[in-house]
Amino acid sequence: MNVLILGGGVMQLPAVRIAKAKGWKVFVAAREIDAAIRSLADEAIAVDLSDREAVGREADRLRERFGLDGVFTAGTDFSTTVAWVADALRLPGIPYAVALNATDKSRMRARLRARGVPCPRFFTVRRGQLLERPEDFPFPLVVKPVDNMGARGVRRVDHWGELAAAVQAALEQSRSGTAIVEEYMEGPELSLDAVVYRGQATVCGVADRHICFPPYFVEMGHTMPSSLDPKLLAEAERVFKAGIRALGIRNGAAKGDIKITARGPAVGEIAARLSGGYMSGWTFPLSSGVQVTEAALNIAVGLPPGDLRPRYAAVSAERAFISIPGRIVAIEGLPEVRQFAGVEELFLRVRVGDRVKLPVNNLEKCGNAITRAETRGKAVTAAERAIQQVFLRLAPSDQATESFLFSAEPGPWSAYSGLPGQFARRLAALPEAVGQPAWARRGPEGLAVLRPEGLGRERSRDWHGLELPAALERVLGLTGVTAVDVPLPGKLTLGRVFWRLLRRGGVQGAVYLLDTLLRGGEDPQQALLRFREGAP
């Protein structure tokens, strides 16, 4: 068999590996192709995947020269290109019109609602169109580009004053210049993958999605299998399959996001491809032994999917690690993480020298850890431990970092945003700093952090699940600075200024403060004054 795989990144790596292991000839097409995929592919083709005619010409060339049995993708937003090429070359797959139904969110919603599949009400806004107040749509609402993935340009809107800016941001992320505004659905979210063969959909697994940072929808991880009630899961699968039928997917793959609302499960989205986010290629086989990617590849070349029965029952957890704004000068902890029990994969999406920021979509995260264990608790604990160990050290004296750390923006944009009132008051009662800043010139031995009363009992967690006492220990280990219960002579002892930055920016924020004082290349007294005056 000869297959053309669209996409040259990590999400396509399992498909390339599986196809090669089956003895197939594999061609890979993308604008950029990773070295690992390039080394496996029989031919790597540089082409813009949004240019379906160009991809079609390359596919036709491959067919003439080698023969071509199918075209495939997973984890990209080019399922319409796959379908267009398959139609043009009369290869197996999902028809182009069907792929459009599963890509354009307005077409998807209209088709689902026409066939009675639960999904939110919506209306569309085109570039240049006058935005009118949505009288029949109570807030909150969700605004999205109709034709993008990875939560790019997606946000919740809680009142009329936010709507215009949200629509403009979504339009900027839409290739067609169209945004969709829909009812917000409250409730937990599931992610499901299915393979469809001759109209029969087989759901291969269900994962709990962990969505964070409202009003944005950033997936900080997923856990498979879901921990929800089996009856709810069965109903979610029923709704997903009804959506697959409504969209007209009869041979291929389908990825669904299903919300469990007070009125029951409803479709968030259904795509005519396998999922990205490390699900179809990693957590599915790790949790059950089912190679959903292999099954979808088989269908793409006209073969039956094969045996989809689970081989075993385990739990796989994926968790992302993120960064506050700044420029990375070191990445620490990777060798240790790779040795942790239960850690199966560690993916790094940034490099030293990169500028990073807090994510507002799923493409702005810094990396991911994937674990497997016999119980949910062990898998989740291993994943959280892994992302807590990876540390992205930021350059000191950086304007972007300090703009974030000194901002008074509330809520989930602070690492520790929900400290109990009594403990927060203890932090507020600490002195800003005690001692001479010049002592910081001596190095870590000239600095100390004032430990507040009751810290050992505080269990607030940051966006990586790290409890506050453990965060302090992590900072001390990374910097060599000590913690004290009372200020000591001969040391610059940091109180409220340290805890303010730790609460705001987590371990990164606190280390940034200490690194700036110790090795920022500026006078410690001026640096400390800036932190004290700039802090909200």
C-alpha positions as CSV (number, residue, x, y, z in Angstrom):
1,M,0.0,0.0,0.0
2,N,1.1,3.6,-0.7
3,V,-0.3,6.4,1.4
4,L,0.1,10.2,1.3
5,I,0.0,11.7,4.8
6,L,-0.7,15.4,5.2
7,G,1.1,17.1,8.0
8,G,4.8,16.9,9.0
9,G,4.7,17.5,12.8
10,V,4.6,15.4,15.9
11,M,0.8,14.7,15.6
12,Q,1.4,12.8,12.3
13,L,4.4,10.8,13.6
14,P,2.4,7.8,14.9
15,A,0.7,7.5,11.5
16,V,4.0,7.5,9.7
17,R,5.5,5.0,12.0
18,I,2.5,2.7,11.8
19,A,2.3,2.8,8.0
20,K,6.0,2.1,7.7
21,A,5.7,-0.8,10.2
22,K,3.0,-2.3,8.0
23,G,5.4,-2.2,5.0
24,W,3.7,0.6,3.2
25,K,5.3,3.3,1.1
26,V,4.8,6.6,2.9
27,F,4.8,10.1,1.3
28,V,4.5,13.1,3.6
29,A,3.4,16.5,2.5
30,A,3.6,19.8,4.5
31,R,5.1,23.2,4.4
32,E,7.5,22.1,7.2
33,I,8.4,18.5,8.0
34,D,10.1,17.4,11.2
35,A,13.4,15.6,10.9
36,A,12.0,12.5,12.6
37,I,9.3,12.2,10.0
38,R,11.6,13.1,7.1
39,S,13.9,10.3,8.1
40,L,11.1,7.8,7.9
41,A,9.2,9.0,4.8
42,D,9.9,7.5,1.4
43,E,9.4,11.1,0.1
44,A,8.9,14.4,1.8
45,I,7.1,17.0,-0.2
46,A,7.2,20.7,0.7
47,V,3.8,22.2,-0.1
48,D,1.2,24.5,1.5
49,L,-1.6,22.2,2.7
50,S,-4.2,25.0,2.4
51,D,-3.5,25.0,-1.4
52,R,-5.6,21.9,-2.3
53,E,-4.8,22.2,-6.0
54,A,-1.1,22.1,-5.3
55,V,-1.5,19.1,-3.0
56,G,-3.7,17.4,-5.7
57,R,-1.0,17.9,-8.3
58,E,1.6,16.3,-6.0
59,A,-0.8,13.4,-5.2
60,D,-1.4,12.9,-8.9
61,R,2.3,12.8,-9.6
62,L,2.8,10.2,-6.9
63,R,0.0,8.1,-8.3
64,E,1.5,8.2,-11.8
65,R,5.0,7.3,-10.5
66,F,4.3,4.9,-7.7
67,G,0.6,4.3,-7.4
68,L,-1.4,5.8,-4.6
69,D,-3.9,4.0,-2.4
70,G,-5.1,6.7,0.0
71,V,-4.6,10.1,1.6
72,F,-4.7,10.7,5.3
73,T,-4.3,13.2,8.1
74,A,-4.6,13.3,11.9
75,G,-4.5,16.3,14.2
76,T,-4.5,19.0,11.5
77,D,-7.2,21.3,10.2
78,F,-6.6,20.1,6.6
79,S,-9.3,17.3,6.5
80,T,-11.0,19.2,3.6
81,T,-7.7,19.0,1.6
82,V,-7.6,15.3,2.3
83,A,-11.2,14.9,1.1
84,W,-10.7,17.1,-2.0
85,V,-7.6,15.1,-3.1
86,A,-9.4,11.8,-2.4
87,D,-12.4,13.0,-4.5
88,A,-10.2,14.2,-7.3
89,L,-8.2,11.0,-7.5
90,R,-11.2,8.7,-6.7
91,L,-9.5,7.3,-3.6
92,P,-11.3,6.0,-0.6
93,G,-12.3,8.5,2.1
94,I,-14.8,11.2,3.1
95,P,-16.4,13.2,0.3
96,Y,-15.3,16.8,0.1
97,A,-18.8,18.2,0.8
98,V,-19.0,16.0,3.9
99,A,-15.6,17.3,5.1
100,L,-16.8,20.8,4.6
101,N,-19.8,20.0,6.9
102,A,-17.4,18.9,9.6
103,T,-14.9,21.8,9.2
104,D,-17.1,24.9,8.8
105,K,-18.7,25.3,12.2
106,S,-21.8,27.1,10.8
107,R,-22.5,24.4,8.3
108,M,-21.9,21.8,11.0
109,R,-24.3,23.5,13.4
110,A,-27.0,23.9,10.8
111,R,-26.8,20.3,9.7
112,L,-26.8,19.0,13.3
113,R,-29.8,21.1,14.3
114,A,-31.7,20.2,11.1
115,R,-31.4,16.5,12.1
116,G,-32.2,17.0,15.8
117,V,-28.7,16.4,17.2
118,P,-28.3,18.5,20.4
119,C,-26.0,21.4,19.9
120,P,-26.0,25.1,20.7
121,R,-28.0,27.8,18.9
122,F,-25.8,30.1,16.8
123,F,-25.6,32.9,14.3
124,T,-22.7,33.9,12.0
125,V,-20.9,37.2,11.4
126,R,-18.9,38.0,8.3
127,R,-16.1,40.4,8.0
128,G,-17.5,43.9,7.4
129,Q,-20.9,42.9,8.6
130,L,-22.6,45.2,11.1
131,L,-22.8,43.4,14.5
132,E,-26.2,43.7,16.0
133,R,-27.1,43.0,19.7
134,P,-28.2,39.3,20.0
135,E,-31.5,39.8,21.7
136,D,-32.5,36.1,21.5
137,F,-29.2,34.8,22.8
138,P,-28.6,35.4,26.5
139,F,-25.1,35.8,27.7
140,P,-22.7,34.1,28.2
141,L,-21.9,33.4,24.5
142,V,-18.9,31.8,22.8
143,V,-17.3,33.3,19.8
144,K,-15.2,31.2,17.3
145,P,-13.8,31.4,13.8
146,V,-15.8,29.0,11.7
147,D,-12.8,27.3,10.2
148,N,-9.9,27.0,12.6
149,M,-8.8,24.6,15.3
150,G,-6.7,24.5,18.5
151,A,-9.0,27.1,20.2
152,R,-7.4,29.9,18.1
153,G,-9.6,33.0,18.3
154,V,-12.1,31.3,20.6
155,R,-13.4,33.0,23.8
156,R,-16.4,33.3,26.1
157,V,-18.2,36.6,26.1
158,D,-20.1,37.5,29.3
159,H,-21.7,40.8,28.2
160,W,-22.4,43.0,25.2
161,G,-19.4,45.2,25.7
162,E,-17.0,42.3,25.1
163,L,-18.7,41.0,22.0
164,A,-17.3,43.2,19.2
165,A,-13.7,42.7,20.2
166,A,-14.2,38.9,20.5
167,V,-15.8,38.8,17.1
168,Q,-12.9,40.8,15.6
169,A,-10.4,38.4,17.1
170,A,-12.2,35.4,15.7
171,L,-12.5,37.0,12.3
172,E,-8.7,37.5,12.2
173,Q,-8.3,33.8,12.8
174,S,-10.8,32.7,10.0
175,R,-9.6,31.9,6.5
176,S,-13.0,32.7,5.2
177,G,-13.6,35.8,7.2
178,T,-16.5,34.4,9.2
179,A,-17.1,34.0,12.9
180,I,-19.8,32.0,14.7
181,V,-21.5,33.2,17.9
182,E,-23.2,30.5,19.9
183,E,-24.8,29.7,23.2
184,Y,-22.3,28.8,26.0
185,M,-22.8,25.3,27.2
186,E,-22.0,24.8,30.9
187,G,-20.7,21.4,32.0
188,P,-17.8,19.0,31.7
189,E,-16.3,18.3,28.3
190,L,-15.4,14.9,26.7
191,S,-13.2,14.1,23.8
192,L,-14.0,11.0,21.7
193,D,-12.5,9.4,18.6
194,A,-14.3,7.1,16.3
195,V,-13.5,5.2,13.1
196,V,-16.4,4.8,10.6
197,Y,-16.5,2.0,8.2
198,R,-19.4,1.5,5.8
199,G,-21.6,3.7,7.9
200,Q,-20.8,1.9,11.2
201,A,-19.1,4.1,13.8
202,T,-17.0,2.6,16.5
203,V,-16.1,4.8,19.4
204,C,-12.6,3.8,20.5
205,G,-12.5,5.7,23.8
206,V,-13.6,8.7,25.8
207,A,-11.4,11.1,27.6
208,D,-12.1,13.9,30.2
209,R,-10.8,17.2,28.9
210,H,-9.4,19.7,31.4
211,I,-10.2,23.2,30.1
212,C,-8.6,26.2,31.8
213,F,-8.1,30.0,31.7
214,P,-11.6,31.5,31.1
215,P,-12.7,33.4,29.1
216,Y,-10.4,31.4,26.8
217,F,-10.6,27.6,26.3
218,V,-7.1,26.2,26.8
219,E,-6.9,22.5,27.3
220,M,-4.3,21.8,30.0
221,G,-4.7,18.1,29.6
222,H,-6.9,15.1,29.2
223,T,-7.4,11.8,31.1
224,M,-8.4,8.6,29.5
225,P,-10.7,6.8,30.2
226,S,-13.3,9.3,31.5
227,S,-14.4,9.1,35.1
228,L,-18.0,10.1,34.4
229,D,-20.9,7.9,35.1
230,P,-21.2,5.1,32.5
231,K,-24.8,6.0,31.7
232,L,-23.7,9.6,30.9
233,L,-20.9,8.2,28.7
234,A,-23.2,5.9,26.8
235,E,-25.5,8.9,26.1
236,A,-22.6,11.0,25.0
237,E,-21.5,8.2,22.6
238,R,-25.1,8.1,21.3
239,V,-25.1,11.8,20.6
240,F,-21.7,11.6,19.0
241,K,-22.7,8.8,16.6
242,A,-25.9,10.7,15.7
243,G,-23.8,13.7,14.8
244,I,-21.5,11.5,12.7
245,R,-24.6,10.3,10.8
246,A,-26.0,13.8,10.5
247,L,-22.8,15.1,8.9
248,G,-22.7,12.2,6.5
249,I,-19.4,10.5,7.5
250,R,-19.5,6.9,6.3
251,N,-15.9,5.9,5.8
252,G,-13.1,7.5,7.7
253,A,-12.5,9.0,11.2
254,A,-14.4,11.4,13.4
255,K,-13.3,13.4,16.4
256,G,-15.9,14.7,18.8
257,D,-16.0,17.3,21.6
258,I,-19.2,16.6,23.6
259,K,-20.4,18.8,26.5
260,I,-22.4,17.2,29.3
261,T,-25.0,20.0,30.0
262,A,-27.9,20.1,32.4
263,R,-30.1,19.0,29.5
264,G,-27.9,16.1,28.6
265,P,-24.9,15.6,26.2
266,A,-24.6,18.1,23.3
267,V,-22.1,18.4,20.4
268,G,-19.5,21.0,20.8
269,E,-17.7,20.0,17.6
270,I,-17.2,17.0,15.3
271,A,-14.2,16.9,12.9
272,A,-13.7,14.5,10.0
273,R,-10.4,13.3,11.2
274,L,-8.7,11.8,14.2
275,S,-7.9,14.0,17.2
276,G,-4.8,15.9,17.9
277,G,-3.6,16.8,21.4
278,Y,-1.7,13.5,21.7
279,M,-5.0,11.6,22.0
280,S,-5.3,9.4,18.9
281,G,-1.6,8.7,18.7
282,W,-0.7,8.3,22.3
283,T,-3.3,8.1,25.1
284,F,-5.7,5.9,23.2
285,P,-3.1,3.1,22.7
286,L,-1.6,3.6,26.1
287,S,-4.9,3.3,27.9
288,S,-6.4,0.4,26.0
289,G,-4.0,-1.0,23.4
290,V,-6.3,0.1,20.6
291,Q,-4.3,1.6,17.7
292,V,-7.1,3.9,16.4
293,T,-4.5,5.5,14.0
294,E,-3.9,2.1,12.3
295,A,-7.6,1.5,12.0
296,A,-8.1,5.0,10.4
297,L,-5.1,4.4,8.0
298,N,-6.6,1.1,6.9
299,I,-9.9,2.8,6.1
300,A,-8.1,5.5,4.2
301,V,-6.7,3.0,1.7
302,G,-9.9,1.0,1.4
303,L,-9.3,-1.8,4.0
304,P,-11.5,-2.7,6.9
305,P,-10.4,-1.1,10.2
306,G,-9.3,-4.3,11.9
307,D,-9.8,-5.5,15.5
308,L,-10.8,-2.5,17.7
309,R,-11.4,-4.4,20.9
310,P,-9.4,-3.1,23.9
311,R,-6.4,-5.2,24.8
312,Y,-6.1,-4.1,28.4
313,A,-7.5,-1.5,30.8
314,A,-5.1,1.2,32.0
315,V,-5.3,5.0,32.5
316,S,-3.3,7.5,30.5
317,A,-3.0,11.2,31.5
318,E,-1.7,14.0,29.4
319,R,-0.8,17.3,31.0
320,A,0.6,20.5,29.5
321,F,3.2,22.9,31.0
322,I,3.0,26.6,30.3
323,S,5.0,29.8,30.9
324,I,4.5,33.3,32.0
325,P,5.7,35.9,29.4
326,G,9.4,36.3,28.8
327,R,12.4,34.8,27.0
328,I,13.7,31.4,27.9
329,V,17.4,31.2,28.9
330,A,17.4,27.6,30.2
331,I,15.2,24.5,30.3
332,E,15.8,22.5,33.4
333,G,14.6,19.2,34.8
334,L,14.2,17.2,31.5
335,P,16.5,14.3,32.4
336,E,14.8,13.8,35.7
337,V,11.3,13.8,34.2
338,R,12.3,11.1,31.7
339,Q,13.2,8.8,34.5
340,F,10.0,9.2,36.5
341,A,7.9,6.1,37.0
342,G,4.8,6.2,34.7
343,V,6.1,8.8,32.3
344,E,5.8,7.5,28.8
345,E,6.5,10.6,26.7
346,L,7.7,14.1,27.2
347,F,7.2,16.6,24.4
348,L,9.0,20.0,24.4
349,R,7.5,22.7,22.1
350,V,9.9,25.5,22.9
351,R,13.7,26.1,22.8
352,V,16.2,28.3,24.6
353,G,15.9,31.7,23.1
354,D,12.2,31.5,22.4
355,R,9.8,34.1,23.6
356,V,6.8,32.7,25.5
357,K,3.6,33.9,26.9
358,L,0.6,32.6,28.9
359,P,-1.6,30.7,26.4
360,V,-4.9,31.8,25.1
361,N,-5.2,28.8,22.7
362,N,-3.8,25.3,22.5
363,L,-0.9,26.2,20.2
364,E,0.8,28.5,22.8
365,K,1.6,25.8,25.4
366,C,5.2,24.9,26.0
367,G,5.2,21.1,26.3
368,N,3.3,18.0,27.4
369,A,3.9,15.0,29.5
370,I,2.0,11.7,28.9
371,T,1.8,9.0,31.6
372,R,0.3,5.5,32.0
373,A,-0.6,3.7,35.2
374,E,-3.0,1.0,36.4
375,T,-5.1,3.6,38.3
376,R,-6.4,7.1,37.6
377,G,-4.7,8.6,40.7
378,K,-1.3,7.2,39.8
379,A,-1.5,8.4,36.2
380,V,-2.6,11.9,37.1
381,T,0.0,12.2,39.9
382,A,2.8,11.1,37.6
383,A,1.7,13.6,34.9
384,E,1.4,16.5,37.4
385,R,4.8,15.6,38.9
386,A,6.4,15.6,35.5
387,I,5.1,19.1,34.4
388,Q,6.1,20.5,37.8
389,Q,9.6,19.3,37.4
390,V,10.2,20.9,34.0
391,F,11.4,24.5,34.6
392,L,11.6,27.2,32.0
393,R,14.0,29.8,33.3
394,L,13.4,33.3,32.0
395,A,15.9,36.1,31.3
396,P,16.1,38.6,34.1
397,S,15.2,42.3,33.7
398,D,12.7,41.6,30.9
399,Q,9.9,44.1,30.1
400,A,7.4,41.5,29.0
401,T,7.9,39.4,32.2
402,E,7.6,42.5,34.5
403,S,4.5,43.8,32.6
404,F,2.8,40.6,33.5
405,L,4.1,40.3,37.1
406,F,3.1,43.9,37.9
407,S,-0.3,43.7,36.3
408,A,-3.3,43.7,38.5
409,E,-5.4,41.4,36.2
410,P,-7.2,39.0,38.5
411,G,-8.5,35.5,38.3
412,P,-6.9,32.5,36.6
413,W,-4.1,34.6,35.2
414,S,-2.5,34.5,38.6
415,A,-0.8,31.2,39.5
416,Y,-2.3,31.2,43.0
417,S,-5.5,33.2,42.7
418,G,-7.6,31.7,45.4
419,L,-5.6,31.8,48.7
420,P,-7.8,31.6,51.8
421,G,-8.5,35.0,53.3
422,Q,-6.7,34.4,56.6
423,F,-3.5,33.2,54.9
424,A,-3.7,36.1,52.4
425,R,-3.8,38.5,55.2
426,R,-0.7,37.0,56.8
427,L,1.1,37.5,53.5
428,A,-0.1,41.1,53.3
429,A,1.2,41.7,56.9
430,L,4.8,40.7,56.0
431,P,7.3,43.5,55.5
432,E,8.2,44.1,51.8
433,A,11.9,43.4,52.4
434,V,14.3,43.8,55.3
435,G,18.1,44.5,54.9
436,Q,20.4,46.1,52.4
437,P,19.9,45.2,48.7
438,A,23.7,45.4,48.3
439,W,23.9,42.1,50.2
440,A,22.4,40.4,47.1
441,R,25.8,41.0,45.5
442,R,27.2,38.2,47.7
443,G,25.1,35.7,45.8
444,P,22.5,33.3,47.1
445,E,24.0,33.4,50.6
446,G,23.2,37.1,50.8
447,L,19.5,36.5,50.2
448,A,16.7,34.9,52.2
449,V,12.9,34.5,51.9
450,L,10.6,35.2,54.8
451,R,8.4,32.2,55.5
452,P,4.9,33.2,56.6
453,E,3.1,31.5,59.5
454,G,0.8,28.6,58.5
455,L,2.5,28.0,55.1
456,G,2.8,24.3,55.8
457,R,-1.0,24.0,56.0
458,E,-1.7,25.9,52.8
459,R,-2.9,23.6,49.9
460,S,-3.7,26.1,47.1
461,R,-2.4,24.8,43.7
462,D,-1.0,26.6,40.7
463,W,-1.8,25.9,37.0
464,H,0.6,22.9,37.1
465,G,-1.0,21.5,40.3
466,L,1.9,22.5,42.6
467,E,0.9,23.3,46.2
468,L,2.3,26.6,47.6
469,P,4.7,25.0,50.2
470,A,6.2,22.8,47.4
471,A,6.5,25.9,45.2
472,L,8.6,27.6,47.8
473,E,10.9,24.6,48.1
474,R,11.2,24.4,44.3
475,V,12.2,28.1,44.2
476,L,14.8,27.6,46.9
477,G,16.2,24.5,45.1
478,L,16.5,26.4,41.8
479,T,18.2,29.5,43.2
480,G,20.2,28.4,46.3
481,V,18.4,31.0,48.4
482,T,17.2,30.0,51.9
483,A,13.9,30.5,53.8
484,V,13.8,31.9,57.3
485,D,11.1,32.5,59.9
486,V,12.6,35.9,61.0
487,P,14.9,38.3,59.2
488,L,18.6,37.6,59.7
489,P,21.4,40.2,59.8
490,G,23.7,40.2,56.9
491,K,21.0,39.1,54.4
492,L,18.4,40.8,52.2
493,T,15.3,39.1,53.5
494,L,12.4,39.3,51.0
495,G,8.9,39.3,52.4
496,R,5.7,40.6,50.7
497,V,7.5,41.4,47.4
498,F,8.6,37.8,47.0
499,W,5.2,36.3,47.8
500,R,3.4,38.8,45.6
501,L,5.4,37.6,42.6
502,L,5.1,33.9,43.6
503,R,1.3,34.3,43.8
504,R,1.2,36.0,40.5
505,G,3.8,34.1,38.4
506,G,4.3,30.9,40.3
507,V,7.8,29.4,40.6
508,Q,8.8,31.2,37.5
509,G,7.8,34.6,38.9
510,A,9.7,34.1,42.2
511,V,12.8,32.8,40.4
512,Y,12.7,35.7,38.0
513,L,12.8,38.1,41.0
514,L,15.7,36.3,42.6
515,D,17.6,35.9,39.3
516,T,17.2,39.6,38.6
517,L,18.6,40.6,42.0
518,L,21.4,38.0,41.7
519,R,22.4,38.0,38.1
520,G,20.4,40.6,36.3
521,G,23.4,42.9,35.5
522,E,21.9,45.9,37.3
523,D,22.2,47.4,40.7
524,P,20.2,45.2,43.2
525,Q,18.9,48.3,45.0
526,Q,17.4,49.8,41.8
527,A,16.0,46.4,40.8
528,L,14.3,45.9,44.2
529,L,13.0,49.4,44.1
530,R,11.4,48.7,40.7
531,F,9.8,45.5,42.0
532,R,8.4,47.3,45.1
533,E,7.0,50.2,43.1
534,G,5.8,48.3,40.1
535,A,3.9,45.7,42.1
536,P,0.1,46.1,42.2
